Amino acid sequence: MSEFVFSRLQYDSGDWDKVDPRMPANLLDSLVAYTTLPVHPREVVVPLSGTELFDAAFCYLSGRRLVQFSERERLNFERYVRRGGFVFVDDCNHDVDGLFAKSFEAQMAAVFGPDALARVPNDHALYRAFFHFNGPPTTSFEMNGWGDDLVHEHLRAITIDGRIAVLYSNKDYGCEWDYDFRNKRFLAEDNTRFGVNIVAYALGL
């Protein structure tokens, strides 16, 4: 089995490098703890405008500010997901009216059509890919009323040929999982387990 690499997408606009810096190491620790997947020990930054994108099996895109793809970034994003790639996109604002959400959704509408981002049913295979969930786990940011003060009951996704190619969250999982992995022992339940599901689904484990 190939080594899993957590690839963070670098895009020219926005603040892709200013959000959830500890999250990847935390999720990689969970993959080591719960699965037999060989794991590259550190995240890798992959420019959305570059060709190395097409070697990545799993990509993560996040931020709080404007998402405005260049023409090369837009073409690469579309080609990557249509060729079988997987992108997990997380809105660090947890705000459906925020700049990240509005601009990213506009980018997806321009590339894939206005109705491409659709609700993921809460009985989708994603929620049984490794651990069992009854829909997307709620984050502390939702419970504490940060952002848009909503608990988002569904994730959304762009589905291509029957599989999720772009998984989109307004729940701010990136910040929810942004802590030193050694602090998991203080949690009643490891909240990164849903991240394991996302990776397992993306890789078809």
N, C-alpha and C positions, 0 to 999 in steps of 0.2 A: 504494500500500500504506500502511495506517495505521501511525503511529509506535508502536513497541513500548514499553510502559511496564512497568517492574518494580514491581509493587504488593505491598507488605508488609502483611499483615493485622494490624491492631491488635485485640486482644481484651481484655476487662476483667480476666480472671484472668491469672496467670502472669507471664512476663518476656519478652514478645515483643520488647521494645526493648533487651534487654541481650545479644543474641547476634549474632554475625557481622556487625558493622557495615560491614566493607570488602568483603564478598562481592558485594553487588549491583553495585558499580562494576567489580569484577573481571570478573563475568560480562558486563556490558554492554560492556566493552572487547573481550571475545572475540567477541561478536555483531558488533561493528563490524569486527573483524579478519577474521572468517571468512565473514560473510554480507553480503548487500546490504540487509538489513532496516534501515529507518530507526529509530533508537533515541533515546528520550528520555534525556538524559544522567545523570539522577539517579533513585534510587528514589523512589517515592511511597508514603506511609503511608495506608492505606485502612481506616477503622473497619469492622469486621465488622458492626456494628450500623447502619451508614448506608446510604443508597441509592446512593451513588457506587460501591459494590461492583459494581453491575450494569453499570457501564460498563467494567469491567476485563476484559481477555482472559486475563490470567495473574496468579495470586496466589501468594504465598509465605507460609507460616505456620511458625513455629519457636519454640523455647524449651527450657527445662530444667525448668520447674516445672509446676504444676497447670494443666490446661486444663479449664475449667468454663464452658461457654458460657451466657450469659444466654438467656432465651427469645427475644429479638429476634435475638441472634447465631445461635442454632440455626436459627431459621426462615430467616434470610438465607443461611446456609451451604447449607442444603438447596436453597433456591430457586435460588441461584446455580449450583450444579453441575448441577441438573436442567435448567436452561435453557441449558446448553452451556458453562458456565464451567469453568476448570481451576485446581486448587489443588495446588501442590507443597508437601508437608509434610515437614519434616526434623527428626528428634529430635537435638538438640544434646547429649544425654547419651550417645548411642550405647549404650543400655542398655534391653533389652526389659523389664526389671523395674523401670525407673526411673519416677519420677512422671509425667513428660511422656508417655511411651509408654503407661502404663496408663490415664491419664486421657483422653488423646486417643482411644485405641482404644475406650474406654467411650463417649465421645461419638459416635463413628461407629457403634457398635453400636446405640445408642439411636435414632439418626436413620435409618440405612439397613439395620439388621438385623444379627444377630450374625455372619453369614458374609459380610458385604459386602466386607470387606477380604480380598482373595485374592492369592495369589502371582502376580507378573507372570512369565510364561515368559521364559527368557533368549533366546528367538528372537523375541520380540515386536518389532513395528515400531518401538517406542520406541528400540531399540538400533541401528536403521538409519536413523533419521530425518534424520541429517546425516552424522555420522561412524559408523563401524562398530565395535560393541562386542559381545563375546560375554557378554552379561549385564552387571550393574552393576559398574563399576570399584571395586576395593578401595581404601579410604582408609588413610592412614597411622595413623589412630587405631585401626583394626581390627588392623593389622599390629603395632602397639606394645602391644596388649593393654589399651587404655584402655576404660573402661566395662564392658560385659559380657564382654569378652575373646573375642568371637566375630567371625568374618568372615561377614557376612550374604550368602548366595549369591543371594538374590532380594530384589527390592523387592516391596511390596504395593500394591494399588490397589483403588479402587472404580470399577467399570466401569458406565457407563450408555449404553444403546443402542449397544453395541459399541465405545465409546471410553473411554479412561481419563479420568475426571473428577477423581479425587483420587489423586495419586501420593504414596506414603508410604515414607519411608526411615528406617531405624535406623542408617544408616552415617555420619551426621554430615558430609554434604557441605558444609553451610553453614560449618562451622569449617575443613574441608579447603580451601575456597576463600577463606578469610578472610585475605587478605594483599594488600598493595599490588600492583596489576596490573603495575607496572613491574618487579617482581621475577620475573616469568615467565621472563625470559631466563636465569635461573639453574637452571631446571628442565630435565631431560632431555626431558620431554614435558609440554605444557600440560595440567594436570589439570582445567581448567575446560571442556574440550571436551565432556564429558558434559552439562554444563549447557546447552550449545548444542543438544544433542539434545533435552533436555527442552523447551526453548522451541520448537524447530522442530516437535516433535510436538504441543505444545499449540496452536500456531497453524495446524497443518496445512500447513506449508511444503513 
